[in-house]
Amino acid sequence: MKLFAVGPREIHRFATVREFAEEFAPSSHDLIISIHPIWNAFIEPLSNGAHALLLDDYGNQEPTDEMIDRVIADATPYHADRIIAIGGGAVMDVAKVVAIADGRGIDEVIDGIGSLKRSTGLVLIPTTCGTGSETTEIAAINRTRLGTKAGISSPQMFADHAVLIPELPHGLPDHVFATSSMDALVHSVESVLSPNATSYTRLFGYEAMRMIVEGYQKVADAGEAGSEERRARRNELMEDFLIASNYAGISFDIAGCAAVHALSYQLGGKYHVPHGESNYAMFTGVLRCYMSIKSDGEIAVMNAFLARILDCDEDEVYDRLEALINRLLPKKALHEYGVTREDLPEFAHRVMATQQRLMRNCFVPLDEAQVLDIFEKLY
């Protein structure tokens, strides 16, 4: 059993993008994948002739198979020695696929994922504090041709260098900060509850959990939603949130994510709900289902851990956690996203048919009837 591994060969921290550019020296041999706001505000003046593909030119939704095929086609003629991805999870996930594709389309990449070798250097720089994608070998793709969202993985998609730059997430809109950090919180929770967790992964997972929940308390207490006081406090804590996201990525890359992600992919795939928000829609529903089946073991350890941070009794911990998160990201019922009752059996069946890579990591095994029950209770 693998106890621990960190995918990137090196993890770096720079205070500013300029410090990164001085160290990594972008050039015309590089391809930078990013989005227009980040490129315009931070990268273009320091790009030194590097080529650029900006993902928002291809669409404003999470990566789809058709979008990735277009990016691969545009990237291939550059024959870049190194791909530098600067963006959120979507940007980093697309860069991983482009780096391994070597001109192949996404369906061919997925079919041959076990045998592909990467010859292009890969540098991943997050601009949000959520996915932890800079540390993982996983890319999430909305496979529109199959009607579902799914993750693919290969050790060849590990970055050579993961780079944390606290300057980058300072300008995040409040909603993006909340949804991205929520994704990191879910990563930490699912990884500590996973049957594949080890003492090493739990070390990172629980520390990520602590940093995020305590950070939420400090941000929520700093002022009203949208206030300059809250924004300033959040930015003071941004390096902590980046590190927590990184820790959670290290933890779940080995231990895995589970039912929260598997169920959320249905909401994201059909109704294009941002990933962190769709995770939150499923989060405590899945935890309450686990508790109804098995209330001892690691979930009891985790509940006690969270209860100490939240200063509440263990049987109140999910209510108190939701109350805290709702101050940053109000929770919606599934019907508020446009989900219909007719969707629910289809969603449940699709989880069991297409998400076994994730469902194998559940704290306790769930069958299709239990998954449908979670959807119905959250509807």
C-alpha positions, 0 to 999 in steps of 0.5 A: 500500500502506498503511504505517501507521494508528492507528484510535483518534482518541486513546490515553489512559493513566490510573493509576486509573479515578477519574482516567478518570472525572474526565476523561471525565465519564460521565453519563446520556447514556452507556451503559456495557458491562462485566461485574459484577466490574468494574462492582461494583469500579470503575465503579458509584460513578463512573458518575454515572447512566450506563446499564449493560449487563453482559455476564455477564448474557447468558452466560459464553462468548465472544460469540455471535450470539444473545447480541449480538442480545439486547444490541443489543435491550436497548441500543437504547432508551437512544439513548446518545450514547456507549458506554463499554466496560470489559472484556476483548476480548469486552466491547469487541467487543460494544460495537463491534457495538452502536455500529455496529448502530443497532438492527440484528441481528448478521446484518444488521450483517454483511451490510451491514458495508461501508455502515454508519455509526456516529453513537454515540461509542465509548470502549474500555478494556481490563481484560486485557492481550491482545486489543488490541481497543481499537486495532482495527476487528475484532470476533470472534463465535461464529456459532453459527447457522453453527457457526464463529467469525469476525471482522468488521471495519469502520473504523466500529468504530474507537474514538474513544478507547482508554484504558489503565488499569493499575489494572484488570488487577491483579486478573486470575486467573493463568489469565486473565492468561496467556491474554490476554497469550498472545493479544497475543504471537500478534498480534505474531508473526502481524503481523510474519510477515504479507506485509502487514507494513510497517516501521512495523507490524514496529516495533510488533510486534517491540517488543510481542514483546520486552516480552511475552517478557521480561515472561514471564521476569520473572514466571516467575522471581518465584516459584511459580505462584499465589504472592504473589511472582509476582502482585506481580511481574506487577502491577508489570509490568502497564502494560508488558503493557497497552502491549505488547498495545496495540502488538500491536493496532496492528501486526495491525490493518494486517498482519493475523492468520493461521493461528494464529487461523484454526485456533484459531477451530475449537477456540474455536467448538466447544469454547469454549476461551478465545481466548488458550488456543486460540491457544497450542494452535495457536501453535508447530504453525503456526510449525513448519509454516511452517519446514518450507516456508520457513525463510528470510526474515522467520521467520528474522529473528524466530527470531533476535530471539527466540533473543537474548531467550531466550538459545538457538540459533535451532533451539531457539527454539520449544522454549525459548519453549514451555518458558517459556510452559508455566510460566504456561500449560501447553500441552494436546494437542487431545484434552484439550479433547474434540476427536475425530479425526473433528473434524480434517478438518471443522476443516481444511475449515472453516478453508479455507472460512470463514477466508480473511480470515485465511489470506491473511495467512499467512507462506506459503500453506497448503492444506487438507492442510497445515492438517489435518497441523497439527491431526493433529500437535497432536491 
